Amino acid sequence: MNAITVENLTRKFGDVTAVDGISFFVPQGELFGLLGPNGAGKTTTINMLATLLRPTSGRAEVGGFDVLKSRDDVRKNIGIVFQETALDGKLTGRENLEFHAMMYGLPKEERKRRIDDVLDLVELADKAKTLVEKYSGGMKRRLEIGRGLIQHPKVLFLDEPTLGLDAQTRRRIWDYVRRLNRDRKVTIILTTHYMEEADFLCDRIAIMDHGKFVALDTPARLKDILGGDVISLEIEGDTDVLDKAFTSLDGVKKYVRRGEVVNLTVEKGERRIPEIVTLAQQNGIAVACVHLRKPSLEDVFLHFTGHTIREQEAGIVERNRGMMTRRRRRS
Amino acid sequence: MIINGTAIYVLWLREMKRYVRATSRIIGSLLQPLFFLVFLGLGFRKMPVPGLTAGMDYVRFLVPGILGMTLLFSSAMQGLSVLWDREFGFLKEIMVAPVSRTSIVLGRIAGGTTTTMIQGLLMLALSFVVGFRIHGFLLFLWALVFMILIAFTFIGLGLIFASRMKDMQGFGLIINFIIFPLFFLSGALYPLENLPPWIRILSYADPLTFGVDGLRGTLIGVSSHPLLLDFLLLSGFAVVMVMLGAYFFEKSESV
């Protein structure tokens, strides 16, 4: 059975189409990633699946329940960690969890058992009696992840779970997410704009841009689309001779030379380096430097959208800034 | 529409915990009405206020009005506190839970009414310090009923505005252009008979007018309208405001 089925899901805010007719499904137990820049529509998608926003058109089922017709059934079966903190700072860690457990109607003993369980899992048992406003960013995140698990959800939504956290905390959160998915068999939908996060965690990734999916596959296969590794050589000598030699070499999928830098796209790049260097030397060319680059999701993103995630985000920032100056001028 | 007792209880409990932990807020929100009471009371003490029953002390007239003010501000804030929850993200945590919207509204009203009543009773206790005495114990029980109805009415009003607003930007506008006029129009500070007739019409559209009059009737034994009329009109306002507040809250999207 699929944990999630989405057909033609669309959400408009006024004239802006935030999510534009996406369709996909997520089998039970999968760790599914939505990758894209800020403003791509990831959070809007999650909010619709979590019944917090009504779709403009299209339909979606979560845990076998329609997100519009059976909102309460969907709510019972999901857990969600929002992009921005959603804790009550004036309550302690345990009180926040207690509030949650009672809202989900768990009986008293069960509440205590499960709260102790998740506090252990996210290693916050010793901070349970501290007011949440005194927590660090990483502790808040961990508490929220723990909270999302109290009701034993079938599907857990994590919206940018490591945004703004330091590298060490991020690693730790990745560990929790993996353990949840493997040991507790929770289906997880995760949004991120960190390439390495999607690559490290997800079984499958949907690349999202301007409210649409531009690609959906396993990280490995997405990278395969690019045709393999890139070997870069810095050379000195007669480059025309080299061009001829390299273009006739077996297994070279793409050959680009910019001045004295040569890029070759090949499979299993690490095994081809000796052969390529020897070939250069045979043609009287000195190789100053060799660099091997495995394709990253960044390359994949660039391939499908024609821009990098960072360029895209810079563009949005620029546009917002433009709007703000205009607004300021008007007032 | 299912009413979920546990959810109402835990929403109420959260409100109580937040309330007792915010000592500065409790004191702060009592200071404003206390200043009104002390300085207006002292300043106008010796002045004949037209429209007051013969022999009526101004401070005695003022206390129920200031009590109404305390209840108005406290309950409107409670209704508007949805905005804080939205600002700090906690509203999403509430809205994504498998709990009917009606239960959430009821939980808020329960919490808001309790804290408003505590604020009101604290204010009343303070007025005892400046020499105020109630008219009779049985009537005082009726005063409690009026206090609860005032709380319901303005929590409902706060909810209406909080549900229509996406952020805190309009907050000052609401306080200055809705809450303060409601306070001044209610006759809390002076007998309404002194207002020009066209403004007095506005006063009769203000639920607090009947709240304050009811509080006067029950606390000092003097009111402009029969107590039953005050009670019925204020109850009507309370029902309508709570239902409208619940309606707009249920319709609003939480993100």
Interface residues (C-beta under 8 A of the other chain):
Chain A: N47 A50 T51 L52 L53 R54 D72 D73 R75 K76 I78 I80 F82 E84 T85 A86 L87 D88 G89 K90 L91 E95 E98 F99 H100 M102 M103 Y104 G105
Chain B: N4 T6 A7 Y9 V10 L13 R14 K17 R18 R21 A22 F88 G89 F90 L91 K92 E93 I94 M95 V96 A97 P98 V99 S100 E253 S254 V255
